[in-house]
């Protein structure tokens, strides 16, 4: 292929990235304005105004307005950990990545304000300013999702559509503004998944390890390494010898991924069990885990424990994303993965992929999303399917999304799927699949995403559930 042809082939991707970066930044600004504005209304819970009272002189302070707008729900746990470390048992439900980041960034932001002549931020306000790094990771996550989608969907336009849909998350404040784990975990998860797609296993393990410092469910990301190194070569019937050394290396990388979780539990064991005069009750468990203990004791976590009548509204809120995740993963497993598992002689179509695409903003014409040599980002020799949404490489993502959805439905506070689903690219691939193959339902999803996203900003600002 000539250099001119390569440049023409890469032009759409470069344009897509520019559009996505600008659109993501604009979405963050809209979220910020809506959240800060509605945060000035009376709060359902007055805790933020008690912890961060308004300036005594009555003058408006942008710094105070930003800090107080993000002081909701889990921020009341992250900030004390960032200031003083883990001092109470219930704080061990929160992993150290987020407190560390907001403390460091908060100091940098406060130093910038001081350089401009402002007084140092008092108490919690300075640390809460550390959430100002969240918009950066939000934009980077959108771009990373686009790159990941190029690999797995084999279509420039399908990848662009999926990345555009990620601009409509079901919990925009926690993903774009608040000092929560979501923006960091999402970016690091996408990064590790992209390294897996490129077979850069060590880099993938390091990315997943970093993600595991932010959320406990980062341990499940090790499955992408095990699948890519041990399972996928067998399913693709590649001439890759699964030697004992390759298996050992895969398990070592998986151990590296989950090492932050293990170290976190070990640290708690040393404090509450080994060095304590009276060991905590959970120390005698077969696999002692303070995380499991505090989730059960303080948050009523555990299998089916959330299934009570009073939680029905939270289950209703979780219906749209869970329905989409279960619907797409079951469709993919039935139509793409099971045939590979059950029929080793099943052939794959090598014909060109064509899908319906959204209208081009410049010309208004339908965009032909034909996958040619310039746009194809699949690995050499990977089979093509008649739809980008049944690509064999999506298999570990579909399995991961299904397992996480089941965990959220049966053993967690189910409504947190509104926050955690953003870290699963399958959610946005599924939304793109709806728009392409089931347009009426797809438009309903977009409408719900816009309406609920705006509503969730107002609920967050008013300190109303869901968190």
Secondary structure, DSSP 8 states (H G I E B T S, - for coil): --HHHHHHHHHHHHHHHHHHHHHHHHHHHHHHHHHHHHTTS--SSTHHHHHS---TT----HHHHHHHHT--TTHHHHHHHHHH---SGGGGGS-HHHHHHHHHHHHHHHHHHHHTT-----HHHHHHGGGGGHHHHHHHHHHHHHHHHHHHH--HHHHHHHHHHTTS-S-HHHHHTSS-SHHHHHHHHHHHHHHHHTT-HHHHHHHHHHHHTT-GGGGGGHHHHHIIIIIHHHHTT-S----HHHHHHHHHHHHHHHHHHHHHHHHHHIIIIIS-SS--GGGGSTT--HHHHHHHHHH--STTTT-SGGGHHHHHHHHHHHHHHHHHHHHHIIIIIHHHHH-TT-----S-------B-TTT-SB------TTT--S-TT----SSGGG-GGGHHHHHHHHHHHHHHHHHS-GGGHHHHGGG-THHHHHHHHHHHH-HHHHHHHHHHHHHHHHHHHHHHHTT-S--
